[in-house]
Amino acid sequence: MQAKLLTMGTASQNSNGRWNASVWYLDEHGERKRKAFSGKTKKAVQDKLNEYVADFHEQVKAASDKCNQKLRDGMMEWLKVFKYPSVQRVTYDRYEKSCERQIFPYLGDRRISSITGADIKQTLNECMNKGYSYSTTKKAYQLLKMFFEYLEMEEMIDKNPMRTVKLMKKENYLSAQGKEVKAKCEEVTTFTPEEIELLKAEAFKRYGNGKRKHKQAAAYFLMLNTGLRRGEMCGLMNKDVDFDNRVLHVRRSVKEYFRRNGMDIGTGQDIQVGPPKSKTSLRDIPLNDTAIEMIRLLQEEVYLGEESPLIPDEEGNFTKPMNLYRRFERLMKEAGIEKAKFKGLHALRHTFATTLINGIKQDDGSVKCLPTKAVADILGHTTTEITELYYVKRDSTNLAGMTNDFNL
């Protein structure tokens, strides 16, 4: 409901000689309210009255214009004013992608004031029917929720349509897509020992002239033995390596974002070098023998000084994470590993975590493993729950024979 004036107000003089006036109006919620003014002269009160009425009409018009905007225009304006200055560039890029791919195709040309909860629910259903992942649809839902909460707080809409829309549970979402519903630990992607051997055999091949076939391939096995994220791998500098204490200092991460002309997306991408994902991501990682060997190989391949990246690009700058990922895809393909969904660089991190927690069976039958808290600290997780739910693939093979002495 739009606010509106019920009276225009009339100035009158009190017995004490002061002048007063008041107007009555309905606010955005339909409540009847009163605004009073006072002054020493009739003109002073009338000026206040006129100024208030003019401002009231201006606000009503502005709110009306906002409500009658197309969702595409209103949402992009909100993103540019409120989100662009306050979030990282990669996050803003993700917001724009979500709008362009999951929201605007269904709601972009609708007037904001006409959008209902049913319209939003239908949009989420369309995303599900088109095969988008649950996390992708969830991002669209959260973005719409933030936008309509802003409109509600600014009193530009009478009713927030998001209040009636609940996001479907992940299990039901996947079931509706005809996908198998698995426990979170079963969805974790890891490389098998056989696949790791195939990667190693391919990674260090050389051409007949002695030139390496795969550039900086040792980086992938450093990630496999440290659990580094790809942005953290790209952000490593030679000075971050402490060979004496066998420790790797994680202090920065490389992120990519769209190159822009003002606010408009241009051609290509730029990188941003800054702190890693969270405070707990600032950490020291212990180095095993393989990790140390991989660092040595990388430095033998290219070394530009302690203040330079461990894996520099052709110009000696930080390597873009996407270039590291594309080279890894090529390595997997040429190693003959079928690319399963989501089995990429992050699966190296999963494999590392899974191995440390599930453990390795020793010759005497015991299993050597690390506590979940220790693994969470190495990975830079804020809680052990993240490690257990999203990084460790369940493996029951090491349990064989462990109950032999527990006959009931």
N, C-alpha and C positions, 0 to 999 in steps of 0.2 A: 504494500500500500504506500502511495506517495503522501508525504506530508503536505498539508495545505492550511492556509490562513482562514479562520472563521470570521474574524473582524479586522478592520483596518486601524482601529484605535482612534480615540479623540482626546485631545489635551484639555484638562480642567484644572482650576486653581483651588487649592485647599484654603482653609481658614487661616493657616499660618503664612500664607502668601506664596508658597511653593507650588510649582506646576507638576502635574502627574498625568500619565497616560498608560494604557495597557492594551495588548492585543491577545486574542485567544486563537489557538491553532490546534490542529491534530498532528501528532508526530507520526513517524513511520509505522508505529504499531497500533495506530488508531486511538491513542489516548489523548483526551482533551487536556491542554495545558495553557498556562498564562505567562506572558512576559510583561513585566512592569518597568516603567521609566520614570525618572523624576529630574527636576532642574529648577534653577532660579527664575527662568523666563519661559514663556510659552514657546518662543522660537527654539530655545535650547532643547526642550522636550520634543518638539515637532521634528527637529533635525535628527535626534536619536531614533525617533519612531520611523522616519523615512529611511534612514540608513539600515535599520533592522529589517524592514519590509523588503527593501531592495536586495539585501544579502540573503534573506529567506528565499526569495524567488530565484536568485542565482544558484543557491544550493539545490533547490528542487529541480531546476533545469539541468544542472550538472549530473545529479543522480539519475535523472530520466535519460540523459544522453548515454551515460554509462550502461544503464540497463538495456538500452535499445541498440547498443553496439553488438556486432557479431562477436561470438566467443573468440574467434581467431584474433581479432583486433584487440579486444579487451585483455585477453590472456597474454599476448605478446607485449603489450604495454606494461602489464604488471610484472612480467619477467624482467624487462629491461630496467624498470625503475626500482624494484624491490629485491630482485634476485641477483642480477648481474654484479652489483657492487658488493654483495655480501657472501657470495659462494665462490669456490675455486672455479677456474675456467672449465676444467673437465666436467665438473658438476653441472655448470650452466649449459655446456654442449649437450649433456645427457638430457637435461630438461627440454631443450629445443627438439631433440630427436624424438622424445616421447610425445611431444605435442604434434609434430608433423606426421608421425607414423601411426600413433595409436588414438589420438584424440581428435585432431582436426578433420580427418577423413569422414567422421561421423557427426561431429558437433560444430565444426569450425564455422559454418555459415548460418548457424542458428542464432537468433537473438538471445542474449543472456537471460532476459526476463522471461523467456518462453521455455527455458530448459527445466525439465522436471526430473525427479528421481528416477522415474521409469526410463527416461532418455539416457541417463548416465548408466543405468544398469544394462540397458540394451547395448551401449557402447562397449562395456566390459565383456558382455556376452559375445559380441562380434570379435573382440580380440581373442577370446578363448576359441571360438569356432575357426578362426584363421590360423590357429596353431601356435600363437605366441606363447612363450614360456610364462609360467606363473609369476616369476619375478618381474618380467617386462610389463605384464598387466597390472601388477601391484604398484609399480612406479607411476603408471598413468593414473591409477586410483589416488595415490598419495598427492600427486600434483594437482588434480582436480579438487581434492579435499582442501589443500592449502589455498587455492585460488578462491573458492567459494567461502571459506572462512574469512578471507580478507574482505570480500564483498559484504559479508554479514557484519563484520566489525565496523566497516565504514558506513553501514546502514544504507547500502545501495540496493539491497534486495530485501523484500519482506520476509522471505522464507528461504532457508538454505536447503536446496534439494539433496545435498550430500547426507543430510541427517537421516534420510530414509534408506540410504544405500550402504549395505555391508558387503565387504569383499568375501567372496566364496572361499571356503577352506581349501587349502592346497590339495588335500586328498580328493575332494569332490571335483575340483577343477581338472586334475589329471584324469580322473575317472571319466569325466564328460568328454575328454579328448581321446578316450580309448587307450590311454597310456597306463602302464602298470604302475601301481602305487607301491613304492618301496620305502623301507626305512631309510632315514637320512644317511646312515652309515653305508647303506648299499648303493647310494647314488654317487658316492665318492669315487673319482676316477684316478686310477694309479697305473703305473707301468709294471708289467710282470718282469721277473728276472730275465726271462728269455728276450723280452723286448729291449731291456736295458743293454743286454749283450749285443743285440743287433744295432742299437744306436751307437755304441762304442766302436764297433767294427767299421761302421760307415763314417763316423765323425772325424776320425783321424787319418782318413785316406789322403794320399797325395797323387798328383798327376805325374806323368813321366818325367817332367822337368823339375820335380821336387816341390812344386807349389802346392800349398794346402788346398784341398777340394772344398772344405767348408770353413768359412771365416770364423775365428774365435769360438770354435766348437767346444772348447774346454769350459766355456761359461755355463753350458747346460749341465755339465757334470759337477760344477761348483754349486749350482743351484740345487742339484739332486742331493748333495751332501751337506747343505747348510739350510735348506728351506727358504732361501731368498725369494721374494716376490720379483717379478720382472723389472718393475720400476726401481727397486732397490739394487738389483744387479746392475742396471744401467747407471745408477747413481754412485757406484763405488769408485773411489779414487785409490791410487796406489798407496797413499799415506794411511788408508784405513786398514791396511794389513799389518798385523804385528806377528811376524814369524817367531820371534823369541818366545812370546807367551802363547802362541798358537791360537790367536783370537782375531776375529774380523769385526771391526767397528761399523755398525750400520748407522749412518748419520743423515742420509739424504735419499731422496727418490726422484726419479724423472717421470714427468707426466706430459701427455700430449693434449693439445687443444686446437680447435679450428683457428686458422689465421683469419683475421677480420679487418674489414674496411669500416671503421667506426663500429657500429653494432651489426653490420651485415657480414655474413660468412663469405670469406674470400676463397682463394685457391691455396691448397696445401695446409700443412699443420706446423705449429711451432711447439717448442718444448718449454716446460717450466721445471726448474730444479729447485726443490725445497725440502722441507722436513718430510719424513715418511708418513705413512697412513695415520698413525696415532702416537700418543706419547709413549706407549709401551713398545712401539715399533723402533724407537731409539734404543738399541740394545747391542750387546757384544755376543757374538756367536762363536762357540768353540770350533776349532778347525781340526778335522781328522787328517790322516795321511793323504787320502785321495784329494781332499779339498786343497791342501797345500800344494800337491803336485799340479792340480789344475791351475792354480794361481801362477805357479812358476811357468807353466806352458803359455799362459796368456801374456805374461810379461816378456817371455822369449819372443813371442810373435810380434808384439808392439809394446814398447815402453817409452813414454814421453816425459818421464819425471814423476816425482812424488805428488805433485800438485795436479796431475793429469788423470783422466778417467782410466780405470783398469781395462775397459773395453771401449776405446775411443772410435769415433767414426773416421772417415777418410780425411777430414779436416782437423782431427785431433780434439773434436768436441764430444759431448756426451752422445751416445748412441740412442736413437729413438726406440722406445720399447716395441713399437709395431714392427720395426725392421728386425729386431731380435726375434720376434715371434714368427715373422715370415721366413726367416732363415731356418728356424726350427721346424716349420712345416715342411720345408724342402728336405731337410735332413730326415724327417720321419718317412716321407714319401720314398726317398731313395734307399732308406733302410728296409723298405718293404713292410712298414707298419701301417695297417689300415687305420685311418684317422677316425676314431670313434668320436661321438659328440662330446664336446668339452674336453677332449683329451689333448691338451696342449701344454704350454709352459707351466701352468698352474698345477698340472698333474705331477710335475716333478716335486713340487712342494708337498702335495698330498702323499706321494710315495715316501718321501723323507719322514713325514710325521707318522705314517702308518707303520713303517719299519721300526722306528724308535719305540712306539707304544706296544705294538703287537710282539715285538722282539724277534730275536734270532735264536734258533735252537742250537744249543751247544752239543759237543761230542758226548758229554755225560748225560744228555737228556734234559738238562735244565734249559730254561729260556732266559736269555739276557735281554732286559728291556729297561726303559726309563719311566719314571713317574709322569703322569699326565701334566702335572704342574711344571715340571722341568721342561717338557716339550713345548708347552704353551709359552714359557719364557723365551725359549730359543726362537720360536716362530713370531714372537711379538704380539701374542693375543692378550686381550684384556681379561679373559676368563678361560678356565679350563673347559667350560661347556662348549665354547666355539670350537675348540680343538677336537673334543670328543664327537660332536655332532656332525661337523662339516669337513674334517680333515683325516679321519681315520676309517679305513675300510675294514670291516669285520673279517677276521680270519680265524677259523676254528681249527686249522690243521695242527697248530702247536699244542692243542689241548689233548691230542690223541694219547691215551694211556695214563693221563694224569689222575684218573679216578680208580685206578686198579687196586689201590690199597684201601678203598673206602667201601667195602662190601657191607651192605645193611641187611 
